[in-house]
Amino acid sequence: MNLYMYIKLIYRFNAALVGISLLGLYFGSLKRVDDFNLAQVLQPPSMSHWFGTDELGRDFFWVFIQSLIHSLLFALGVMAV
């Protein structure tokens, strides 16, 4: 591979990261993390809860997505400055 192909590959990878980040921001805002269900406390990972649940019955996957959104927004704010 020559230098041009490496630059092209890096550009495509960055465009994919931006696209995935924007999709994460959109889909992550669809469900609230503070919705808890005491009937599903400390469940193991399953098809309905991919990462399992915590002691309040919150889905760990959505907690992860929400924290990812906050991290991405913080990173975008730092890049803007």
N, C-alpha and C positions, 0 to 999 in steps of 0.2 A: 504494500500500500504506500502510496505517496502522501505527501503532506496535505494535498487538497482533499483526499479521501478522508483523512483523519479529521480535518476541520469540518467537513460535511457531516461526518458521523457525530461529532460533538454537537453540532448545531441541531441535528435531528433529536438527539438525546435531551437537550435542553428544552426544545419545543414540546417533547413528550412530557417532561417533568412539569412544565407550566400547565399543560392540558390536564394532567392528572391532579395537580393542585387545585385547579379551578373546579373540576368535577368533585373533588373532596369537599371544597367549600360549599358547593351547592347541595350535595347529598347529606353532608354532615349537619346542615341546618334544618333538615326535615324532621328530626326527632330530638326531643329534649332529653338531656341526661338526667335531670332531676326527677323524672318519672320513675317511681320505685314501686315494686310489687313484693310485698312481704311473703307471698305464697311461693316465690321462686328464689329463696335465699340460698346462696352458696351452691348453685347448680354447676355441674361440670360442663365443659364444652359440648355443644350439641348442634343440630341443624338450626334450631331456633335462636340459640345464643352461641355464636361462634367461639367466643373467648370465655364463656361461662358468665356467672353473675357474682356480685359481691354480697356483703352482709345485709344490704338493703334491697336486694333483688334487682339492682341496676345491671344492665348489660355492659360487660367490659368492652365489647367491640365499639359501642357508641361512645363510651367514655374515652376510648383511644382516639376515635375520629374527632371528637370535640377538642381534645388536647392537641391533636395535629392541626386543627384549624387555628387555634390560638397561637401555636408555634409558627405557622405559616404567615399569619397576619403580623406577628412580631417581626419576623424576618423581612417581610415586605416593607414594614415601617423603617427598619434599620437600613435597608437598601435605598429607600427614598431619601434618607438624610444624607 
